[in-house]
Amino acid sequence: MTAGLQIWNAAGQLMLDATQRVGRIKGSVYIPNNGLSGSQAADLSGGTPFFSFQPDFLFMHINANSPPPQISISSTGVSWMFSGSAGSFFYPVSGWLFYGVF
């Protein structure tokens, strides 16, 4: 039995067919704005890994020294690091990182 989501427009044309790949979220981790690298171990070997980062804010200071985390994902988990110059007015973007498999 096929499972997923299909959406048609008013003319009856299929606009979205998500019956082939439905993502399953395996976990989440909060990334604080301390500018430190980190990782979260997870078994993501059951499909194609994906992630979604949901930031708390986009810019904290007018100097725009607010780098988002650079995220890497593999079958064994997720990791992140921040680029940019640490120092005064360095405000890395914090937020929730959701990860899973298709």
Secondary structure in CASP SS format (residue, H / E / C, confidence):
PFRMAT SS
TARGET T0000
AUTHOR 0000-0000-0000
METHOD secondary structure of the structure
MODEL  1
M C 1.00
T C 1.00
A C 1.00
G C 1.00
L C 1.00
Q E 1.00
I E 1.00
W E 1.00
N C 1.00
A C 1.00
A C 1.00
G C 1.00
Q C 1.00
L E 1.00
M E 1.00
L E 1.00
D E 1.00
A C 1.00
T C 1.00
Q C 1.00
R C 1.00
V C 1.00
G C 1.00
R E 1.00
I E 1.00
K E 1.00
G E 1.00
S E 1.00
V E 1.00
Y E 1.00
I E 1.00
P C 1.00
N C 1.00
N C 1.00
G C 1.00
L C 1.00
S C 1.00
G E 1.00
S E 1.00
Q E 1.00
A E 1.00
A C 1.00
D C 1.00
L C 1.00
S C 1.00
G C 1.00
G C 1.00
T C 1.00
P E 1.00
F E 1.00
F E 1.00
S E 1.00
F E 1.00
Q E 1.00
P E 1.00
D C 1.00
F C 1.00
L C 1.00
F C 1.00
M C 1.00
H C 1.00
I C 1.00
N C 1.00
A C 1.00
N C 1.00
S C 1.00
P C 1.00
P C 1.00
P E 1.00
Q E 1.00
I E 1.00
S E 1.00
I E 1.00
S E 1.00
S C 1.00
T C 1.00
G E 1.00
V E 1.00
S E 1.00
W E 1.00
M E 1.00
F E 1.00
S C 1.00
G C 1.00
S C 1.00
A C 1.00
G C 1.00
S C 1.00
F C 1.00
F C 1.00
Y C 1.00
P C 1.00
V C 1.00
S C 1.00
G E 1.00
W E 1.00
L E 1.00
F E 1.00
Y E 1.00
G E 1.00
V E 1.00
F C 1.00
END
